[in-house]
Amino acid sequence: MKTIINMIVLVLIAASGYAQQDPQFNQYIFNELVINPAYAGTKGVVNANAIYTTQWAGFSGSPTTQTVSVEGPATENVGLGLHIVNDQIGAQSQQSIFGSYAYHLKLSDKFKLSLGLAAGASYYTVDGTKLITENPSDPAIPTYKATSLQFDSKTGLFLYSDRFFAGASVSDLLANVFKSSNLLVAAQTRQYFLTSGYVFDLSKKFKLKPSFLVKQDFNAPSNIDINVFLLYNDRFWLGITERTGARIFQSSDLQSSVRSADALVFMIDFNMNDRLRVGYAYTYSTSVLNAYPGSEFSLGYSIPNKIPTKMSSIRYF
């Protein structure tokens, strides 16, 4: 059974290597800059975030990702952001840096629309010294580090009020435009994101925040996150995400439970004060990979400023 699981994970890694995919995060709901550049400045404060995430913990070569981001308002109508990512999966790694610009339009007394654009670069590496082969002389297996530097951009829209948000974004806009000169490094593919959520009052101390995220690359069926968070006393967040990726892998050679790649994510976040937030997410795979859980740690820090804002809370999204 262990051999079968190892083969399945290798297939999953190979599938991700066919086209470079964006890193996956669980607590993006508190920092949507990682998926949408139009998010920059929407909170009305300077906001710094750090995330450390692991998938399939305990399996050799499993993905690990670290990201640091800073975003906030530059003027009443302009937001700026900076997003840095380090992603590692097996012998493949990616380091990226993106700067974001967002312009906020006032649509009414309650709603604003933010239009965002990000530009940056990613440095991809495939370390051939970490690859294992039965035939060391196989010319298709590199024995060195293959690298590629690729420039790229992202764009998005973000509609928001005190309690509601909706966003649409596209990453890897230059996919299939600039080709890597090194065919050993995975190509990029455009990723499309659609998300929305709302914060309801259940009582004086309890609030409920349902939301969803749809991720699509048009080479496979959608990945869908359905999220539900409960907020107590504006301090404690408890959340659960049902993640489904039905029929992502079309090959009939894979088990249906692997093609689904379904998972449950359990999250807890604590606003220690008006500025500092800490969080943890635990991922349980409902496929054959359920022996390999995932963990994610997050830290957020906000610095209020004097720029006028209609946002009554900096903690909802």
Secondary structure, 3 states (H helix, E strand, C coil): CHHHHHHHHHHHHHHHHHEECCCCCCCHHHCHHHCCHHHCCCCCEEEEEEEEEECCCCCCCCCEEEEEEEEEECCCCEEEEEEEEEEEECCEEEEEEEEEEEEEEECCCCCEEEEEEEEEEEEEEEEHHHCCCCCCCCCCCCCCEEEEEEEEEEEEEEEECCCEEEEEEEECCCCCCCCCCCCCCCEECCEEEEEEEECEECCCCEEEEEEEEEEECCCCCCEEEEEEEEEECCCEEEEEEEEECCCCCCCCCCCHHHHHCCEEEEEEEEECCCCEEEEEEEEEECCCCCCCCEEEEEEEEEEECCCCCCCCCCCCC
